[in-house]
Amino acid sequence: MPPHVKPEPMNRKMRAAALAMFAAMFAGGAFSLAGCAAGSPPRTVSLRMKGQPESATVTVDEQWIGSLARVTRYGVALPPGRHRITVEAPGHFPWDRLVEVKDGDPPVQLDVALIAVPD
């Protein structure tokens, strides 16, 4: 991360969720080094998102990932399979999509448009 970018503060619940997702992906083989040594393509597909509000939170398979702005900036590596992508922000209806990715797929681009809850 560039030195001028301030990381978002993580509370205990967020750290636990991030650690659980990393552990699940590691156990599932998403971070396998065997394919890298042989020069084969990585076993993940890049998820790219853009939309508003940037402060909305993004979860993948019920695991907290970060703000929409952060995911827009850095993306997310998805292992092959079906994933539920959810974006939520206070005062807005949640945005939810099922995405299926296969090994070797091109990056997935999602445009998020949260709708404000009427008064």
N, C-alpha and C positions, 0 to 999 in steps of 0.2 A: 504494500500500500504506500502511495506517495506520502512524504513526510507532512505535507500541508493538509492532508485529509484526516479529519478527526474521526476515529471509530465511534460507532454508536455505543452508548453504555449498555451493558448487558446485566440484567438482574439474575438472580440465582435460577429462576425458572427458565429463562432464555438460555443460559449456559448449559443447563441440564438437557434441554431440548436439542441444542446444537450438538452436544456430545452424544446424545442418543442417536441422532441422525447419522453422525459420522461413524459410530459403532455399527449401526445397521448396514450402512453402505459398505464398510470395510468387511463385515461378515458376509455380505452378499457378493463380494468379489468386485465391487465397483472400483476399488483401488488396486486391483491386481497388477503386479509388476511383471508377471510372466509374459504378457503380450507386449509390453514395452521393450523388453530385451530383444525380442524377435523382430521388432520394427513394425508390428501390426498396429492398426489404428486403435485409439483409446476406446474403451468400452462405455463411454458416456456420450451423451448428446447435449449440446449447449442449449439452454433455455434462455431466451432474451425477452424482456418485457419492457413496455413503456406505457405510460398513462398518468392519470391524475386521481386523487391527490398523491404527491410523492411521499407523504408521510404514512400512507397506508401500509399495513403489514402484509407480508407474503408468507404463506405456509404451503409446503409441499408434502402431501401424504400426512397431514396433521402435524407436521414438524415445522416449527417456526424457522424461517430463513432470514428475515430482516425486512427493512423498509423497501417499498417499491423503488425509491430512488437508488438504493444500494444494489438491488437486483438489476435495475436498468443499467447502472454503471458497470457492474462486474459479471452479471449473468449467473447461472446456476448449472452445474453439471448433473444431468439426470442419467441414471443407469437405465438400460433397456427395460421396457415394461410399461404398465399403465400407471399414471400418476394423477392425483387430484391436486389441482392448483387453486388456491383460495386467496383472495385479496380482500382485506377488510379495513374500514376506517370508521371512526365514530361519526354518527350522523348520516351514514350512507348504507345502502343495501349491500350485502356481501356479493362479490363476483366469484364465480366458481366454474372451473372447466376440468374435464377429463382429457388427458393427453396421453397418447400411446406413442412411445418411441422405440425404434429398433436400432440395433448396432449398425453404425454407418449412416444413419439418417442425417440430413443437413440440420443446421440449427433451427429450433422452433422459435418463432416470433409470435408473441401474444400482445395485443393492444387491449389495455384495460380502461374501461370507462365506468367508474363507479357512479351510481345514481343517488343523489341526495334524497333522504327520507323527507317527505313533505311535512310541514308543520301541522 
